Amino acid sequence: MEEVLNQDNVTEVKNPMGTRSIPKLLFSLAIPAIIANVVNSLYNIVDQIFIGHGVGYLGNAATSVAFPLTTICMAIGLMCGLGGSANFNLAIGRNDTQIAKGIVGTATTLLTVSGLIICLVVNVFLKDLMVAFGATEQTLDYAVKYTRITSFGIPFLLFSTGFNPIIRADGSPIYSMLSVMLGAILNTILDPIFIFVCDWGIAGAAWATLISQIISAVMCMLYFLKFQNVRLNLKDFIPNFRLVKAIASVGISSFIFQISTMVIQIVSNNMLKKYGADSVYGSDIPIAIAGIVAKISLIFLSVVIGIIQGAQPIFGYNYGAKKYDRVRATLKLAILSSFIFSLFAFALFMAFPKALISVFGTGSELYFEFGIKYLRVFLFFTFLNGIQISGTTFFQAIGKATKGAILSLIKQVVFLLPLLVILPIFMGVEGVMFAAPISDFIAFITALIMLAFELKHMPKESLATLD
């Protein structure tokens, strides 16, 4: 909060979301979010790197098979976290502290209960899930061993994923960043110790991930003592159906995007398994490469999403306060920033595909042949992805979740999913890689049209009264 003098020389407390310079505000919020997202993505990426060098590409293929479980945690975590943070900011913008408290408490309960349920289901149906996710005879044992251990970290992963956006929304992006960094740095330290020194192999990577996720979650829990805008009571954690609906309605687009991503991961693994078996590459090379490229893409997406997450509380607060000129300015700056970074990432992906893949271990000539081709094709429209991500998060932040959900559905379900099934029929295993750039381009056009329409109908000037 900032203290300022009004026209009567009386000190007033104003929220910096509505008064501070937008470039400075976005920079201060986005940088910690970017660092937190990049570091958070290192959980799986570091595992892939050390597993690739310590176990081999079959180990990487196994973690690719297990990755849909991480995605479902992201789906529920981001639905509660982004839906909760958006509603929290809107409530704070309206000076409705009681609703803001209920939002935080309800989101926390949803995250906790969901994590426990998923952990239970995974342990009961583990082997069947791994087979359904695309495990081959050679990778099944690796996938089961890795997932059995990491499944106990699901409640902690889900909680920290969902609670971090709420911490940022409360105005503590540095704390949010540090909670993620602590776990990721610990994971990076423990991975080589457990895999190589203790000689635990893929189980070592799993234990390192589990311990690190617990530490990150504990740090997030400690934030309950540090909230700036609200003071929580036990009764705030009793789920309120109206608030559950509010959180879900705003966060549903993130949920749909992540769930459809999980379905796409599963379908991709099975298509690569089926059509890879009929190619010179076999099934395991394509599955391993697809997982590696997804992790490389995750680093890029972490930065873009971090920029947009930094903008989210600015969108929400100023839209709630009817300061539409600040909403417009923030959106334009966020899109421009994400586009510039996307161009840099695109150049990197196209110029150094073999070097990027080599970070995750070595393989045969066929391994690198498929890997280079897959990376370049799959990430061809990287420079356009920022627009679609910006649009989805923008609509969430201003409470128009249906539009955000439409954007997610168009890319993931309407086009990408059918293309993953249809193209391999005609192109074999290579059809899987061409499905992504086609759907990326269609999503870009759709996002551009929807954002232009929204801005056209949004008041051009602020309608806010003096605070």
Order of alpha helices (4+ residues) and beta strands (2+ residues): beta-beta-alpha-alpha-alpha-alpha-alpha-alpha-alpha-alpha-alpha-alpha-alpha-alpha-alpha-alpha-alpha-alpha-alpha
